[in-house]
Amino acid sequence: ISEIHYHPAAPSAEEIAAGFADQNLFEFLEVQNIGESNADLTGVEFISGVAFTFPPGFTLAPGARAVAVKDPGAFSFRYPDVPATQIAGDFLHGSGLRNSGERLTLQSANGTIVANFVYGDSEPWPPAADGAGPSLVLMRPATNPDSGEPLNWRPSAVSGGNPAEGDALLFVGDPNRDDDGDGLTAYAEHALGTSDTDSSSREGLRVEVQQFEVEG
């Protein structure tokens, strides 16, 4: 599970006029194949959190991503550039993602647990993903980091996230600066998704900063 958009931003005037007045309609979950061969997701399902089962024959190439969405119409209206082939389907039985956080469990067709963790909506989880616009993005997903560790997640680079594609953040500037004087370098704050001009943005973080390589 590489991206979670559990509390989308409020709909725009255009989205409301199109009939998508509920911000929850824009929820999505992204999965990525971090293996070296094609992954057949037939029968892979979420068994906690949302209700969703990947359809027969749904395959992801190595490195490829796909999304399961709350409402296909709303999703396509907000994200018109995401190909239909990367939209695996919509959440079942009216289910959705809790704004307060919850457990997500993804299970393979043979019953093996693929992912099982609890995401949250407050620090040390990135609070910007809780209705301010960004999604939750797993850092360096190809390394299979611990999804239950909040510091392995950051806010997406843009409001609304980047469903079905990468969300790499490029650092620009002096990596050793510490403009807000909070003890974290500009590059460390970039990696954590906090601001080097706001010392309060790191409140609640208890980390030992050594080395960061940011990908998305």
C-alpha positions in Angstrom: 0.0 0.0 0.0 1.9 3.1 -1.2 -0.6 5.9 -0.9 -3.7 6.6 1.3 -6.1 9.5 0.6 -8.3 9.1 3.7 -9.5 12.7 4.2 -9.6 14.5 0.8 -10.0 18.3 0.6 -13.5 19.8 0.2 -14.9 19.7 -3.3 -14.5 22.7 -5.6 -17.5 24.6 -7.0 -17.1 22.7 -10.3 -17.1 19.4 -8.5 -20.2 20.3 -6.5 -21.9 21.4 -9.7 -21.1 18.0 -11.2 -22.8 16.3 -8.3 -19.8 15.5 -6.2 -20.6 17.5 -3.1 -19.2 15.0 -0.5 -15.4 15.2 0.0 -15.4 11.5 1.0 -16.2 10.6 -2.6 -12.6 11.4 -3.6 -11.0 8.8 -1.3 -8.6 6.3 -2.8 -6.0 3.7 -1.9 -3.0 3.0 -4.1 -1.0 -0.2 -4.3 2.3 -0.7 -6.0 4.0 -3.9 -7.3 7.5 -3.8 -5.7 8.5 -7.2 -7.1 10.5 -8.0 -10.2 7.8 -9.8 -12.1 4.2 -9.2 -13.0 1.8 -9.5 -10.1 -1.6 -11.1 -10.7 -3.9 -9.4 -8.1 -6.9 -11.6 -8.9 -8.7 -12.2 -5.6 -6.4 -10.0 -3.5 -8.7 -8.1 -1.1 -8.9 -5.7 1.7 -10.3 -7.5 4.7 -10.2 -4.6 7.2 -10.6 -0.9 6.6 -12.4 -0.7 3.3 -14.1 -3.6 1.5 -12.5 -4.2 -1.9 -11.5 -7.2 -4.0 -9.3 -6.9 -7.1 -11.1 -8.2 -10.2 -10.1 -11.3 -12.2 -7.1 -10.8 -14.4 -6.0 -7.6 -12.8 -2.2 -7.5 -13.3 0.5 -5.0 -12.3 3.8 -4.9 -14.0 7.0 -4.4 -11.9 6.9 -0.9 -10.3 3.4 -0.2 -11.6 0.7 1.3 -9.4 -3.1 1.1 -9.3 -5.9 2.5 -7.2 -9.1 1.4 -5.6 -11.5 4.4 -5.2 -14.5 5.4 -3.2 -16.5 6.7 -6.2 -15.3 6.2 -9.8 -17.2 9.2 -11.2 -15.8 11.6 -8.5 -12.3 10.2 -8.9 -12.3 10.6 -12.6 -13.6 14.1 -12.4 -10.8 15.2 -10.0 -8.1 13.1 -11.6 -8.9 13.0 -15.3 -5.4 12.0 -16.3 -5.4 8.7 -14.5 -6.0 5.9 -17.1 -9.0 3.7 -16.6 -6.6 0.7 -16.7 -5.1 1.8 -13.5 -8.4 2.1 -11.6 -9.0 -1.4 -10.2 -12.6 -0.6 -9.0 -14.6 1.0 -6.2 -14.9 0.2 -2.6 -17.7 -2.3 -1.8 -20.8 -2.1 0.4 -20.6 1.7 0.8 -17.3 1.3 2.8 -14.7 4.1 3.0 -11.7 5.3 4.9 -12.0 6.7 8.4 -10.8 10.2 8.9 -9.6 9.3 12.4 -7.4 6.4 11.2 -8.0 2.7 11.2 -6.4 -0.7 10.4 -5.9 -1.6 6.8 -5.3 -5.3 6.0 -4.6 -6.5 2.5 -4.8 -10.3 1.9 -3.7 -12.4 -1.1 -6.0 -14.8 -2.8 -4.4 -17.7 -0.9 -4.9 -16.0 2.5 -1.4 -14.6 3.0 -1.3 -11.2 4.6 0.3 -8.7 2.3 0.0 -5.6 4.5 -1.5 -5.0 7.9 -1.1 -1.8 9.8 -2.9 1.1 11.4 -2.7 4.6 10.0 -3.4 7.7 12.0 -4.5 11.4 11.6 -2.3 13.1 14.1 1.4 13.4 14.9 3.7 11.6 14.5 1.5 10.8 11.4 1.6 13.8 9.0 -1.3 15.9 10.0 -1.4 17.7 6.6 -3.0 14.6 5.2 -6.0 15.0 7.5 -8.3 17.2 5.3 -5.8 19.9 4.3 -5.4 18.5 0.7 -2.4 16.1 0.6 -2.6 12.4 0.8 -0.4 10.0 2.8 2.6 8.8 0.7 4.8 5.9 1.7 8.5 6.9 1.4 10.8 4.6 -0.6 8.0 2.0 -1.1 10.4 -0.2 -3.2 12.4 -1.0 0.0 9.3 -2.4 1.7 9.5 -0.2 4.8 7.4 -0.8 7.9 4.0 0.7 7.0 3.0 0.9 10.6 5.8 3.4 11.4 4.4 6.9 11.0 7.8 8.4 10.1 7.9 6.2 6.9 5.0 8.3 5.6 4.9 12.0 4.4 2.3 14.3 2.9 2.1 14.2 -0.9 4.0 16.8 -2.9 0.7 18.3 -4.2 -2.8 18.6 -3.0 -4.9 15.6 -3.9 -1.9 13.3 -4.1 -0.6 11.6 -7.2 -2.8 8.5 -7.6 -1.4 5.7 -9.8 2.0 7.4 -10.3 5.1 8.4 -8.3 5.2 11.3 -5.9 8.9 12.0 -5.8 10.0 15.2 -3.9 13.1 17.0 -5.3 15.2 19.0 -2.8 16.4 22.4 -3.8 18.7 24.6 -1.7 21.4 24.2 0.9 20.8 20.8 2.7 22.6 21.9 5.8 20.6 25.1 6.5 18.4 25.3 9.6 16.4 28.4 9.1 13.9 27.8 11.9 16.7 26.8 14.4 14.9 23.6 15.5 18.0 21.3 15.2 16.9 19.7 11.9 18.6 20.5 8.7 16.7 21.7 5.7 17.2 18.3 4.0 16.1 16.4 7.0 12.9 18.5 7.2 12.4 17.9 3.5 12.6 14.2 4.1 10.2 14.3 7.0 7.7 16.5 5.3 8.1 19.3 7.8 9.0 23.0 7.2 12.4 24.5 7.7 10.8 27.9 8.2 8.4 26.8 11.0 9.9 25.3 14.1 6.5 24.1 15.3 6.1 21.8 12.2 8.3 19.2 13.9 6.4 19.1 17.2 5.7 15.5 18.2 8.5 14.1 16.2 11.1 12.2 18.2 13.7 11.1 15.7 17.4 10.6 15.3 18.3 12.1 12.0 21.1 10.3 10.2 20.6 10.0 6.5 17.7 10.4 4.2 17.0 9.3 0.6 13.6 10.5 -0.4 11.6 8.8 -3.2 7.9 8.4 -3.8 
